[in-house]
């Protein structure tokens, strides 16, 4: 993994401080199931990151994962190739991956994929950054190039984190992987901030109360790390604290050639060690080279297992089921038998709130933005943050002799809804018009080649939104979903079906959450079938009783 000293911050907690990366890397393996369970079939609903990781690890245990997918492999790890261009892609879903995502990078490294620093604002990878707010355009390479107000905003947020969340102490405990200390610091914060918003955290802090509304406004537009965060202002502050504490907004990288390679690689890679199956076995091979179609129904089969019916009416029996699709699909497109889950869990699944997100990409003839303006000596165009309709514009350099890619606009929530009904060409026109006001005289359109690529995740029937954005008071819902893999105390009728995905995790929108919850589900299936983890490498369920998230009660 790139830039990975052993003492670096990672996504170790804070809600459940379990070392998933260490569990994966331990030479004793994740565990084993009884020999008479080898070859037993497990249905995996969804072939995104969570479904593929769960399937891969269950295959290593000697089980037979059968994957169902309604659209395409990879889920929101979706890299779309520009037609006619070799290796020139648009990252429609996840595109930047913090090095703290140790579980995710376990698979990236296993597949031998190359990563590079992501061109976030004010980073060396971006080269230069333009911030355009209320018609004022600023050019910078580092934070120190901006007016003092921007440094004041950054310092105020750091002070607010210290004041409201004992940030340095918590990060130090996460860095040291001191689970006891993490729980000691984090659990009171959960009680204090579950029902309060990100905006409340900012405006009620002593640091920001000393500053003007303009400072808070700039913070919302420019934010920290990757750009503006005002779309998250209504969210629970716990959601944002987890991003900060786990360094999810720091040291982000992209996968050269597209992150969908991770999904394709897990699908087609033969593990070095696996139980039961012959050497060379892959998920693709166990699934006859293709996933099943859409899962249309999930029910008990009357034989102690489950029946899954696909969109063509084909019904198959399974020993267990792992559901990785977004939770709303269990009440909109999949007929899930109501007795599979407790009513309190159904409430959590149905009340989970997903955020909207839209992206618009174009391919250009070359990375022309690196040309210098003869009058100013500045780059012709820069990574751009603005209050205009584009919000965030990112530049991807594939080499001077190859086409470049511009993400003209990456927007969330209301800004994403502004373009929801519009075709791709109109979205490009609006973006070019907005950027034309920031870069007068720059003819971006003259460099466009090929056709634009756009996405609105809320318009996709297989997603109905981009990622979870927990509102105040949603901690209990998240707790119910995340802890569902611990099933010893559940009624028999509710055992054997497990949930995974970033929406089930504590870190929505980050693939690390999908990986971690997939591994929870693997442990759950393994133990449901009579298996266990080795004593020298206990799994998440083995340590859950002592490390589990705080219970706020009902």
N, C-alpha and C positions, 0 to 999 in steps of 0.2 A: 504494500500500500504506500502511496506517495506521502512523504513528509510525516512519518509516523513514529516519533519517539515514544518509548514505552510510557512516559509520564505525561503525554499530551492529553488534553481534554477529549472526552468521547461521550457518546450518548449512553452514559451509565446512569440510569435513573432520570429524574429524581423520584418519580412516583414509585417505581419498582426497580431498585438498584441491583440488577442482575447482569452479569458479564456475558452477554450473548456471544461476543466475539471469542472469548476464552472457551466457552462451551463448544463452539464450532471447531476451534483449533486443537482441542485436547486430543492427544493420541489414542485415548481410550474410546473415543467416539461418543455419539449422543446416547447410545443405549442399544437395546435389543428387544425383539418380541419373541415369544415362544416359537419353536420350530414348527408347530402345527398351525401357526398363523401365517407362515411364509406363503407368499403368493395371494393372500387375501386382498380383495378389491376395496379400494377407498375412493369415493367420488370426490373430485376437486371441482368446485363450481367457480370458474373464473381462472383464466391463464394469464393474469398479470403477474407482477413481482411476487405477491404473496402466494398465489396458487402455484407458481413454478418452483419457488423455494420449498414450499411444503411438499410438493410432488417429488422433487429431487431428493429431499432428505428421507421421505417415507420409502422411496425406492431403495435408498441405501440400507434401510432397515429390513429389506426383503419383502416389502408389501408391493401391491400393484396399484399405483395411482391411475385413475382414469379421469382425464381432464375434460371439462365442458367449457366452451368459450362461444359467446354470442357474436363476436366480431373478429378481432385479430389478436394474435399472440402478443403479450406484452402489456396489455391494458393501457395505463397512462405512461408507460415507458414506450412512447410512440415516436419513432423517427421516420418521417416521410421524405422520400427521395424526390427531388425535383426531376421531372421527366426529361430524359435525354442527358442528364448530367451524372457522371460517375462519382459516387461518393459525396455528392453535395446534398445536404439534408436540412430539413426543418425539424426542430425538436418541439413537437406539439404538446407534450406533457412535461414530465420531469426533464430539466435540462442542466441543472447545476447541483452538484452533490458535495456537501461539506466533508472534509477528511475525517471529521468526528464520527461519521457513519460507518463504524468499523464492521458491522455485520454485512452491510451492502458491499463494502470493499473486499470482504472475504471472497465474494463471488467474482467481482471485477478482476481481482488478482489471480484467482484460480483460472479464469478464462484468458489471462494474459493480455487484457485490453489496455490500450494507452489512454491516459487522461492528461489534461492540461488545465492550467488555471483559467477559470471562467472570467470573461471580461466585464466584471461588475464595476459600478461607478467608483472612481477615485482609486482604482487598483492599477498596478503596472500592466496587467493583462489588457485593460481597457485602453491604455495609452493616454487618452485624454477624456475628460468628461465635460459636458455642457449641462448646466442647470438653468432652466428657463421658467421663472415664476412671475406671474402678473406682468408679463411683457419685458421683464429684465432678464437679460441673458448673460450668464457668467461662464467663463472658460477656466478649467482647472485640471491639474494633474494629481494633486494631492489636496487634502483638506486645508492645508496651510495656504493654498492659493486663493481660497475663498474669503469673503469678508468675515470679520470677527463674529458676526451673528451666528454663522454656521458652527464655529468652534464652541460658542456658547450653548447652542442647541445640543451638540454632541456631549459636552461636559455635563449639561443638566440631566441628560438621560442616564449617563453613568452614575451621577449622584443619586438620582431617583431610584435606580436599581439597588444601590447600597442602602439607602434609607428605607425602602419598602420591602426589600427581599434579602438582605444580608448577602448580596451577590458574590462578593469576593470569597467569603467563607464557604458558601455553597459550592462555588466552582472549584475551590481548593479541595473540598471533600469529594467531589465527583472526580477530580483529577487523581486524587489518591485512592479512589475506589473504596472509600470508607463508608460502607453502607449504614452503619449505626449513626454516624455523624450526619449523613445526608438526611436520614429520617428525622433526626432530632431538629434539624433546621427547616426542612421542607414541610413537614406535616402541619405545623402551626400556620404556615403561609397558605396552605390549602384552605384551612378554616377561615382565614382572614379575607382571602381574595376570590373564593369560588363565585360569589355573587356580585362581583364588581368588575367593571369593564377596563379595558386597556386605556381608554380615554380618561376614566376616573383615576387610574394610577398616575397618569401623566399630570393632569391638572391639579390633583390633590397633593402632589409632592412639593416639599419645601423648595426644591431646586427650580421647578417650573413656575411656582407661584411668585417667585421673585422676578420673573421675566414677563414679557409682553405676550399678547395673543399672537402677534406676528411670529414669535419664536415657536409657539405650539403649532401654528399653521405650517411653518417651514418644516417642522419635525414630521407632520403628517404627510407632506408632499415629498420630502427627501428621505426621512426616516433614518435608519441605521443600516450599514452594510450593503444591502442590495437595492435600496430605494424606498419609495414612499410606502407608508404603512397606515394611512388614514382609512383604507378599506377595512382594516382590522380593528379600528377604534371601538366598534360595538361588541367585539368578542370578549370572552372571559380573559382576564389578565393572566390566568394560569397558562393559557395557550401560548402567550407571548413569552412568558418567563421561561418556559421549557425550551423555546427556540434560542433564547439568549444563553441560558445555562449550558445547553448542550452544544453550543458553538455552531448551530446549524446555519447561521448567517455569516460564518467566517470561513476563510480558506476553501472556497468552493471551487470545484473542478468540473469539467465536462468530459464526456467520453468521445474521443476522436472517432469519427465515422458513425456516431449515433449510439445512444444508450439502449436502443432496441436490441443491439448486439448482446447485451447482457441477458435479455429474455431468450433470444434465439440460442445463445450459448448454453444456458442452463437446460433448455429443451433438448439439445443435441449432444451434450457432453456426457461421456461415460465416466463415472466415478472411479477413482483409483482403488477404493475398497468398498465392497458392498456385500451384504448377506444374500444368500439364496440364488440370486441371479448370476448368470455366467458373465465373465469379463466382457466388457464392450457393451453391456446393456445401457440403454439410454431411455429417457422419458419418451422421446419420439418413437423409439422402437417398441416400447410397451404399449403405445397408443396407435400402433399401425401407421405411424407417420403423420397423423393429423388428430386434432382434438375432436371430441363430439361437438354437436351444435349447441344451441341455446338450451339450458336447463329450463324446462317448463313447469315441473312440479317436483316437490320433495315430500315424502311421506314415510311413515313406518310401513314395513312390509309384512308385519304379522309374524315374522320369524326371528325377531330380535335384532334385525338390521333395518336397512333403509331401502326405499325404492326411489330412483330418480328417473323421471321421464323427460325425454328431450323434445324439441320442437316438432319432430316428425312422428311422435307417438311411441318411440321405442322406450321400453321400460326395463331397467336393469337393477339388480339387487347389489347392495354393498354392506360391508361390515361397519363402515363409518363414513361420515361426510365432513368435508371441510368447505365452508362457504366463504368466499373471498370477495364477492361482488359488493357494490355499495349497498348499504342497508335498505334503502328505499325500494330496491328491486325485489325484496322479499314480500312487498305488499303491492307491487305494481306489475311486475312481469313474470314472477315465479309464484306458483300456487304452493306456498309452504304450509303444510299442515299446522294448524294453530297449536296443537299439543306439543310441538317440537320445542317450544320455548315457554318460559314462565311469562305471565302477562306483564310483569314489571320489566322484563327484558324486551318484550314487544314494544312497550312504551318507549324505551330507550332507542330501539332500532328505528321507530317511526318518527321520533322527535329529533333525531340527529339532523343537524342543519348543515347543508352543503353550500359552499361559496361558488359564485360564478367566476369564470375566467375566460378570456379571449386572447388569441394571438393572431397576428398577421405577419406573414413572411414574404419577402421577395428575394429572388436570386438576381445578382448583378454581374456585369461582365468581368469585374475585377475589384479588388479592395481600394476603390478610388478615394475613400475617405482618408487614406494615409497621405495623399498629395497635400502639399503645403500651399496655403493662401499666400501669394506673393506680397500682399500688402501687410499681413500680420505675422507671417511665419508659422501660423497655427495649422493644425490639421483641418482639412476642409470640412470634416464632419466628425462628431465624437459620440461616444455613448451618451445618451440624452435622457435626463429626467425633466419632466415638465408637468404643469397643471393642465395642459391641453389634452385633447382626446387620446393622444398616443400614450401618455403617461411614461412608459419606459421604452426606449429604443436601444437595441443591442446590435453590435457589429461583429460578424464572424469572418475572420481572415483565414482562408484555406490555402494561401500562398499567392504570390504576386502573379503567377501564371495560370491561376485557376479562378473560376467564378467565386465571388464572395456571397455571403448571405446577410441580409438585414432583417432582424425582427423589428418591423416598423412600429409595432405596438404590442405591449403586454399589459393588459388591464384586468382588474377584478371588479366584482360586484356591480355597482351602478355604471361605472365606466364600461364594463363588459356588456351590460345590457343595452347600452346606447347603440351598439353595432349588431346586436343579436339578429335582427331580421334582414340584415344587409348582405348582398352577395359579395364575393371576394373582391371583385374589381372596385366596387363602391367603397369598401373598407380601405383599399389601397389609396383611392382618390382622397378620402378624408385624411388619411395619415400624411400623405404627401402635402396636402394643403396646410396642415398644422406645422409640419416640419419646414415648409417653405417660409413661414413667418419667423422661424428660429434661424434658418440659414438662407437669407435672401440672396438670390442669384445662383444658388446651387441647384443644378438641374439633375435631381436624383433619377427622375423618370427616364432620362436618356441612357442610363446605365442598366435599366431593367431588361433581363432576358427571361424567357420561359414564362410560366404562369404562376401567379401567387398561390400561396398555401395558407389557409386560415382554419381556425378551430374555435368553436364555442362549446365548451364541455357541457353546459347546461342544456344544450339543444340535442345532445346525444342520448338516445333512449336507453343506452347501456350504462350511462353514468348519471344523468340528471343533475350534474354539477361537477365541479372540479375536485374539491376536497372538503373535508369537514372543517367547520369553523364554529367551535363550541361557544354558545352564548353563556352569560352568567347563569349559574344554577345548574349547569349541565354536567358538573363533575360526577354526580351520582350516576347519571346515564352512562358516562364513559367508563366508570368503575364497573358497572354491571356487564358491559360488553367485554371489556378487557379481561376481567376475572372469570369469564364464563368457561374458560378451558379447565378450571378447577371444578370437577364435576362429582366428587365423591359424595357430596351432600345433596345432590340433585335427585329428584324422582327418576326411576328407571326410564320413564318415557322421554326424559329430556337429556339423557346421556348419549354420547356417541356422535353428536353433531357439533362441530367446532367452528368458530368464526375467526377470520384473520383479515388483514388489510390495514392500510394506514388509517382508515376511518375508525377502526376498532382500537387503534393505538392511542397513546398519549401525544403523539407527534404527527397530526394530520398534515398532509401535503409533502411529507418527507418519506422517501422510500425506505429509510431505516425503520420506520414504524411498521411498514408492510413486512419487512424481513423479521423483525422481532416477534410480531404477532403470529407469523407463519411458524416460527420455531416453537412458540407456545402451543400452537395447534398440533405440531408434530409430537411434542411431549404428551399432549392430551390423547391423541390417537394411540400412541405407543402404550400408554398406561391403560387405556380403555381395553386394549387387546391383551392385557396381561403382561406387558413388558415393563422395563424400568431402565433408568440411567445407571451407569456404573457408580459405585460409591465414591470413586476418586474424581468423578466428573458429574456432580449432581445437576439435574436440569432445572428449568425455571419453576416447575411445579413442586420440586423437592424443597426449594428454598422459599416458595411463596408464603407459607404460614408465618415465617419470621420477617420477611421483607415486603409483604404485600402492601399495596396502597392503603392509606388511612381510610377508614370507613366513617363517613359523616352521618350515617343513619338516615332514616326517612322521616 
